[in-house]
Amino acid sequence: MRLGARAYQTEWSLHAWIGVVCSVLAFVSFFCGVFALFRSELTIWQDPALHRQLGATEQRLSYEALLARVREQRTLPTGARVAFTRYEASHWVAVLIHDPATQRDTELWIEPQTGRVREGYSRLADELYEMHFVYQLPFGSEIAGVAAMAFFIASLTGILIHLKDLRRALWRFRPQLRLRFSSSDAHKVLGVFGLPFALMYAWTGTLLGLLTVLSGIVTTLVLPGDVSPGDASGSIGSEAELVRPMAASAPLDAWIERARTAVPERLVQLVVLDGWAQHGSILGVYFTGSSLVDSPFVEIDAETGALIRIASGAESPLDRANRVMFDLHYATYGGLLLKVLYAVLTYGTCAVIVTGNLIWLERRDPARRRAANRFLERTTIAVPGGLALASAGYFALNRLLPESLAQRAHWEFGLFLMIWAVAAIAAYCPRVLARHAAGGLCCAASVLLFAVLLLELLQRRVPSSLSPTHAELSLWIVDGLLLALAIGSAALGRRSLRHARSSAVEAAPILSTNTRTST
Amino acid sequence: MISRRVTLERERSRIFVAVVGAPLAAVATGCGMIAFLPFSAPLALAIGVHSIVPLWAVLTCSLPLLASMRIAWLLCGSMFVVPMIALWMRHAGMLA
């Protein structure tokens, strides 16, 4: 099947323009998407105190005792939201306190067996996860949603323009040719190979990013005065029944036991106390769910302990559809191998984005005569290369900064941003050749990552048995990810530097001939 | 010179209909589906919300392909205006 000449030209322009405009944002989102996939493993990796796993995590916890420990450490503001999260790979419990008045979050980690409290060691996993949907920017989620939509359209137009040679595009790769053709081959091979996955990431990503906006529009236009699409499942309790303050001595454990009875054979994963010492406070108990099916939870009146609702999280067709979208996006429906496959395809998509920009540049302006194209070339190096180096720096800082440093987590993230900014400045410097800048950033990222891995190998204890604990497995998974990144960065850096050298050698005789001719 | 200007304006119109027209038409049509599909309300809500993104993508890819941009805008406009009028009439109690 083949498009007509005019239709082909229109789709080609749409593909190229949308691709170039959204490329940088899409790269950040995809690159950090791999960290988002392995967020729970990174959460364990980032804090050495969590590396050792004591006992089974299935044991019953006393949430009353945990809450008392939190109150010893912090004065809980009225109306605060206190969330207790359990991880399969750790016996520590993460406590997140959200103050609705200041919109500030405080994170603590408590070891239930000893009552030991750990605070603010690192936010590496969370910051990289949030960067996946650019949460650090205002309207970040919406911006990421629009970028995902642009990527979705670029993928569809890519299919249309390659309808005529889709099968050939899957296997033809000629790295020995000029950059324009070799990058075009790489763009097509990786693009066609990962096409179903790219379409799925982009579709589900658009929905997840824009769901709040779409819900708002639907509520305003279709359901004025009704429940919002997010609350379509409804609730049993009425507002009048909920207006009661919560007592500080509330028997949380007894109520959580009641929730366990209501949802048997599932493990408690998250306990959320919403509205501390306030009228209408609610205790939410969230259980481990079945992927693509449900995520059951129970809501309890935090004053009386009465059950407000028992929900599967998939009551309405919209809930079920959203659940499927979420699980497809975050690969929660498969095991470790599926996550690895997602990670490989995601890095492939990153390469598709970068090679797409290269094709634009080599096809339209190989000598980079126009300032806009020079800017695009430098941006294509500064953002992806800078992000790779800054991420490597973030992992290195996580291991090198002293534990006693005040505001350690903030220092880590601040320095991560600073490394990215310095790398970008270096990449934009006109005196540095573009390929030297790209090669230098990739090589520096690789060196840092290998250094982190070396440190890990020196510090890591050999697994005690052939069946490692969940915590040990998490550490090895993250190390594997860092090794893959280090090897990939080294290969890219080497190729860029070699290209720069060969271009300089090729250019030398031409330059001397030109000089002779002019004289 | 004139033909170059006409081509440029046509290109601009193509981009505008793809970037602005397509999402507006997709969102309005999705809302119309939620309100008027002959299924139960929760099912219509799910179908309507989840049809917005594919509809948006398909419109963005296909609207610039139409030979006449006037037809593209007419199609886009009708996909936006008809559901909005129907929703307004429903809100005002003129439609069930």
Interface residues (C-beta under 8 A of the other chain):
Chain A: A7 T10 E11 L14 W17 M149 F152 I153 L156 T157 L160 W203 T206 L207 L210 L214 S215 I217 V218 L221 V222 L223 P224 P229 A232 S316 P317 L318 R320 A321
Chain B: R14 I15 A18 V27 G30 C31 I34 A35 P42 L43 L45 A46 I47 G48 V49 H50 I52 V53 P54 W56 A57 V58 T60 C61 P64 L65 M84 L87 H91
